[in-house]
Amino acid sequence: MSLDKETVRKVASLAHIKMTDEELDKYGPQLNNIVGFIEQLSEVDTDNVEPLPSPVDIPLKLRKDEVTDGGYPEDVLANAPEALESFYVVPKVIE
């Protein structure tokens, strides 16, 4: 499948990307290469291939969930411009 300049323009429009004619000429062939690669992938026979939940069949090592630091609100808030009851005070952003 080959994409012409108008198709590339429409794809750019659908993606809300403004493109000049020079950019269309530059990126059109690149988009054609991407579509060509996707077409190649669709030709691969995967009928007898089981789907994998992960490409790597190695279990993850889990670490124990421990609190290693904390309980020092005075130190944490030492450089805060404004704090109140162990919390940062920030300006209101909802109008």
Secondary structure, DSSP 8 states (H G I E B T S, - for coil): ----HHHHHHHHHHTT----HHHHHHHHHHHHHHHHHHHHHHTS--TT----S-SS------------S---HHHHTTT-S-EETTEE-------
